[in-house]
Amino acid sequence: MANRNSSSLATSSTSTKIDNAPFHKAFSLLARDVEHNEEAQFAAQVYEVSRGALVVANIMRQNALDLGVIIAGSGKALRTLLSEGDADALAGLVEFSLLSLRDMAERRVDSFNDQAVKGA
């Protein structure tokens, strides 16, 4: 009896194609044809980090404006958007992101310069 069940499972598994690809694929700004191109990957990283940094800068600007209104005692702001610790954490995130981006760019520039020297 065990053999009969295992053989029917083997038969059904060979007749049914199982797709092992994940349902979720991470979003990419890049078209499939260029997603493995290093230059395109770098451009996408610059774009994504700069967009994120701008969002954080806008949040921090609004927080600073709210703080100014509170200190001046005018307007409707009763509390800031961020706590002091949250504002510091966001500033640290932007700093780390931009330093990482700078380091990636520096490596790319060094690589281009090395290739130019070898080609000359």
MODELLER restraints for C-alpha pairs under 7 A, 6 or more apart:
rsr = mdl.restraints
at = mdl.atoms
rsr.add(forms.Gaussian(group=physical.xy_distance, feature=features.Distance(at['CA:29:A'], at['CA:44:A']), mean=6.47, stdev=0.5))
rsr.add(forms.Gaussian(group=physical.xy_distance, feature=features.Distance(at['CA:34:A'], at['CA:40:A']), mean=6.58, stdev=0.5))
rsr.add(forms.Gaussian(group=physical.xy_distance, feature=features.Distance(at['CA:35:A'], at['CA:41:A']), mean=6.60, stdev=0.5))
rsr.add(forms.Gaussian(group=physical.xy_distance, feature=features.Distance(at['CA:46:A'], at['CA:101:A']), mean=6.82, stdev=0.5))
rsr.add(forms.Gaussian(group=physical.xy_distance, feature=features.Distance(at['CA:49:A'], at['CA:97:A']), mean=6.62, stdev=0.5))
rsr.add(forms.Gaussian(group=physical.xy_distance, feature=features.Distance(at['CA:53:A'], at['CA:94:A']), mean=5.61, stdev=0.5))
rsr.add(forms.Gaussian(group=physical.xy_distance, feature=features.Distance(at['CA:56:A'], at['CA:90:A']), mean=6.67, stdev=0.5))
rsr.add(forms.Gaussian(group=physical.xy_distance, feature=features.Distance(at['CA:60:A'], at['CA:87:A']), mean=6.67, stdev=0.5))
rsr.add(forms.Gaussian(group=physical.xy_distance, feature=features.Distance(at['CA:63:A'], at['CA:80:A']), mean=5.59, stdev=0.5))
rsr.add(forms.Gaussian(group=physical.xy_distance, feature=features.Distance(at['CA:63:A'], at['CA:81:A']), mean=5.21, stdev=0.5))
rsr.add(forms.Gaussian(group=physical.xy_distance, feature=features.Distance(at['CA:63:A'], at['CA:82:A']), mean=6.22, stdev=0.5))
rsr.add(forms.Gaussian(group=physical.xy_distance, feature=features.Distance(at['CA:66:A'], at['CA:77:A']), mean=5.89, stdev=0.5))
rsr.add(forms.Gaussian(group=physical.xy_distance, feature=features.Distance(at['CA:66:A'], at['CA:80:A']), mean=5.36, stdev=0.5))
rsr.add(forms.Gaussian(group=physical.xy_distance, feature=features.Distance(at['CA:67:A'], at['CA:80:A']), mean=5.74, stdev=0.5))
rsr.add(forms.Gaussian(group=physical.xy_distance, feature=features.Distance(at['CA:69:A'], at['CA:75:A']), mean=6.09, stdev=0.5))
rsr.add(forms.Gaussian(group=physical.xy_distance, feature=features.Distance(at['CA:69:A'], at['CA:77:A']), mean=6.33, stdev=0.5))
rsr.add(forms.Gaussian(group=physical.xy_distance, feature=features.Distance(at['CA:70:A'], at['CA:77:A']), mean=6.07, stdev=0.5))
rsr.add(forms.Gaussian(group=physical.xy_distance, feature=features.Distance(at['CA:70:A'], at['CA:78:A']), mean=6.35, stdev=0.5))
